[in-house]
Amino acid sequence: MDTLKSRRDFLKTLGAAGVAFSVPVWWNQCSSGKKPPNIVLIFTDDQGYGDAGVYGAKKFTTPYLDRLADEGMYFTQFYASQAVCSASRASLLTGCYAERVSILGALMPWSEIGLNHEETTIAEMLKKRGYSTAIFGKWHLGHHKEFLPVYHGFDEYFGLPYSNDMWPVDYDGHPVKKGHKKNYPPLPLIEGVKVVDHINTLDDQATLTTQYAKKAVHFIKKNQHNPFFLYLAHSMPHVPLGVSDKFKGKSEQGMYGDVIEEIDWSVGRVLKTLDQYGLSDNTLVIYTSDNGPWLNYGNHAGSTGGLREGKGTAFEGGPRVPAIMRWPGHIPSGSVCRKMVSTIDILPTLAAVTGSPLPDKPIDGVNILPLLKGDEKAEPRDTFLYYYCGELRAVRQGRWKRVFKHRSRSYVGVKPGRDGHPGPYAFLKVQPALYDLQSDPGETTDVAAQHPEIVKTLDALAEKARQSLGDRLQKRTGKDVRPPGRRSFNRKKKIKNVAAGGTITLVNPASPQYPGKGPKTLINEQLGSRDFHDHQWLGFEGTDLEAVIDLGSVKTVNKVSSSFLRNQLSWIFLPEWVEVSVSTEGSIYTKMKKVTLSQKQEPDTIVKSVGIEVEKNVRYIKVHARNRGQCPDWHSGAGGKAWLFCDEILVE
């Protein structure tokens, strides 16, 4: 009977990064006059496990990626931390599961959060060692100025702040006329912190890969005499696909193959530049993808190489991705790593390679340098957590993968789209299962009944993960979760509220999605941020806010002010009206005033304080804010339930 390895200290994979070598690799190089190794990290978007020659790609070629593998190592069990854009990128740069740093899913152009400045990125870690740092390509960790890469350790930035499909252009390349995409602003191309251009057409999309490659080459030339970290984060092959004329129609596969061949060309430009300036032997090159292919785009999507499902799922085709690394003299050429590795392991590995101190805060990655050096006995990672948007959908230890009950998108049984148009999703009610990934990488056969002791062990592992990082499937919050960066309304974070010592009762409960910290959130003297997920806002879906506050005794009240959020892109509207009534004994109320608020279309996110004069001695205060009920006809969610959000009822 197969047995699991005895459980190692759980902090190895949850909270304690792999320990860097006491003598960093570059120490001997420095003592002989060589500079620390350069780092080139190339990260593609939605490239599948089967989308490189060395991984069995068909109908297109990747000679430079194949060269990279011939001269280095490729990985067969390499995982992006999560099969979705922002979460994957947050993990790559911080060495943490995305749930730890609270960057979930894909941030939208109207998101009010970004990567917290308290987190340490690879760029910030390496800058402390004297590295020049740059990112060219897709960022997707907060598009507002304060969240851009130059405020997270990068000296240079040129690229898109989020995904290239977040633009007001339809799948056919024409301006969108209806649907949710009409809410998108023009797609900005940013240099530093300034918008220098916009991507308005499919022809504009076709320039991105080449633009990023040129910037990368220039950066290498400029920094040939000092150590550098180059993060080349291609927007492709995320749809809408774009390819320059020099590669259009070149591959047998079609547009997707053309795009991959141009990305491969960009890798070649980087490798040739390293060769040209004699930097290749002292440069660690890492190539991987943020998640698997978006399969409902059909011929504009890649291949999982036979793995199950794709992007947006916790099946192997979602997070398992191609990965190739080259570092002459350190990584054996032509080698294959069949051990489990993840993008969260890159930061602690680079710390070991460069002698950089690990971040002060706990991370989840481990140092895989022994694997890179060809140590076949090394197994720095024996556990992987398959999170997706806060849901712990599966865990893996060794060859065994335990899947938990959840609802998942699926690409099976539905017809995919073609030529840039998406097909529909199917949806699965996934049941608990156990898979042996060594003999069944396609996850076809549930063997839970044959291995109950393994199920028990993996369930216990999952429970530890939930305690630490939470699990939305079980409505649990982890004790080790850290907040994202949040934008504020430039209001005082803490105020004085006469009602703070009283009690509050709600006629209609807040939505379980946005309960704040309970009804007392509305009188806790703390104001919410622009992020309505911050637990300082109470949200009411289609229902009114009706609150009764008991001050505990009769007090002189001059004014009652209620603060409401407007974020119409998120279906959050100001109330139609707000009314305040007061009483001394709790049965007979005097209406003070009703204030009517504008319901017109407004794109900006604001907070509106509605103040109503009282100037009376009262004990009880009623606040009634009327929810408009439904989204208006002009809204993309017309007819759907409107939301009303309030963060504080201030009694003065």
Buried (B, 14 or more C-beta within 10 A) or exposed (E): EEEBEEBEEBEBBBBBBBBBBEEBBBEEBEEEEEBBBBBBBBBBBBBBBBBBBBBEBEEBBBEBBBBBBBBBBBBBBBBBBBBBBBBBBBBBBBBBBBBBBBBBBBBBBBBBBBBBEEBBBBBBBBBEBEBBBBBBBBBBBBBBBEBBBBBBBBBBBBBBBBBBBBBBBBBEEEEBEEEEBEBBEBBBBBBBEEEEBEBBBBEBBBBBBBBBBBBBBBBBEEBBEEBBBBBBBBBBBBBBBBBBEEBBEBBEBBBBBBBBBBBBBBBBBBBEBBEEBEBBEBBBBBBBBBBBBBBBBBBBBBBBBEBBBBBBBBBBBBBBBBBBBBBBEBBBEEBEBEBBBBBBBBBBBBBBBBBBEBBEBBBBBBBBBBBBBEEEEBBBBBBBBBBBBBBBBBBBBBBBBBBBEBEBBBBEEBEBBEEBBBBEBEEBEBEBBBBBBEEBBBBEEBBBEEBEEBBEBBEEBBBBBBBBBBBBBEEBEBEBBBBBBBBBBEBEEEBEBBBBEBEBEBEBEBBEEBBBEBBEBBBBBBBBBBBBBBBBBBBBBBBBBBBBBBBEEBBEBEBBBBBBBBBBBBBBBBBBBBBBBBBBEEEEBEEBBEBEBEBEEEEEBEBBEBBBEBEBEBBBBBBBBBBBEBBBEEBBBEEEBBBBBBBBBBBB
